[in-house]
Amino acid sequence: MSRNARDTGDMSPVSLAVLGFDEVPLHWPWGEGPSSFRSPTVDGRLLQEVLTPLYATRHSDQLDIAYPLTSLFEPAEQVTWLTSLMGGQSLTALEPGRTAIAYCSQCFSDTDGWVLACRIRATDATVTWDHFGIDNDSDNFGRYGKPGRVTPPPSGWFEECFSGDSSIVFDRSLYENAVAAEISRLEGATP
């Protein structure tokens, strides 16, 4: 699903994806907790909708993910997650070159043993998300620490759950503006 590698049949430039954020209702199985979270969007489509067709059926037909943009996370943690999307420190300690972009939709954290992560690379004009995979906790809840953990845990990386060599290529200026606007929204909501 490479946004810039599509064969258009002509020499016209291919448009780059646009990052956004949208409110998503949340239905907890036990009826408690926040009523919504905010999801990244790609060209106005929820990231989960964009990635689900790429997710291999050996794991699930639907990619069940959530994001830390919810009241379960402190505003500072939400900002840390947003800045990780621009190359800042990851909210979850992963091996170098991987950034956590989503979590379990039941607990909204990495403590249940898995996160959805990818590689995020930037040029002057673009930001690319690729090498999507699930980072799984093979020693049952022992890998992840608090934000700021320095030593990466041992790998339990599974790229094979995503089909093909998928990437999403964003316009860097619009991408940075979307992340900055979301940070401003959080900072404006902080008492």
QUIDAZI-V616110 format. One record per residue. SS is DSSP state (H for helix, E for strand, - for the rest). OMEGA is omega in whole degrees, 0 to 359 (NA if undefined). Layout:
# QUIDAZI-V616110
ss:omega
SS:OMEGA
SS:OMEGA
This chain:
# QUIDAZI-V616110
ss:omega
-:181
-:184
-:182
-:182
-:178
-:176
-:183
-:179
-:176
-:184
-:181
-:181
-:178
-:181
-:180
-:180
E:179
-:177
E:174
E:177
E:183
E:178
E:180
E:177
E:182
-:180
-:180
-:179
-:182
-:172
-:180
-:175
-:181
-:182
-:180
E:169
E:179
E:182
E:168
E:174
E:175
E:183
-:177
-:178
E:178
E:182
H:178
H:179
H:180
H:185
H:184
H:179
-:180
-:184
E:185
-:184
-:179
-:179
-:184
-:174
-:181
-:177
-:186
-:187
E:176
E:187
-:184
-:179
-:183
-:181
-:175
-:180
-:174
-:178
H:180
H:177
H:178
H:178
H:177
H:179
H:180
H:180
H:176
H:178
-:178
-:176
-:177
-:181
-:180
-:177
-:180
-:179
-:177
-:177
-:182
-:178
-:179
-:178
E:178
E:179
E:179
E:185
E:176
E:182
-:178
-:184
-:177
-:179
-:178
-:185
-:179
-:171
-:178
E:172
E:170
E:183
E:176
E:172
E:177
E:180
E:181
E:168
-:177
-:186
-:188
E:168
E:183
E:171
E:177
E:184
E:178
E:178
E:176
E:175
E:188
E:180
-:183
-:179
-:170
-:172
-:185
-:188
-:193
-:179
-:178
-:174
-:181
-:177
-:187
-:185
-:179
-:179
-:175
-:187
-:169
-:192
E:181
E:176
H:186
H:178
H:174
E:183
-:172
-:178
-:188
-:174
E:173
E:182
E:183
E:167
E:188
H:182
H:179
H:178
H:181
H:178
H:180
H:179
H:180
H:178
H:179
H:176
H:178
H:178
H:179
H:182
H:176
H:180
H:181
-:181
-:NA
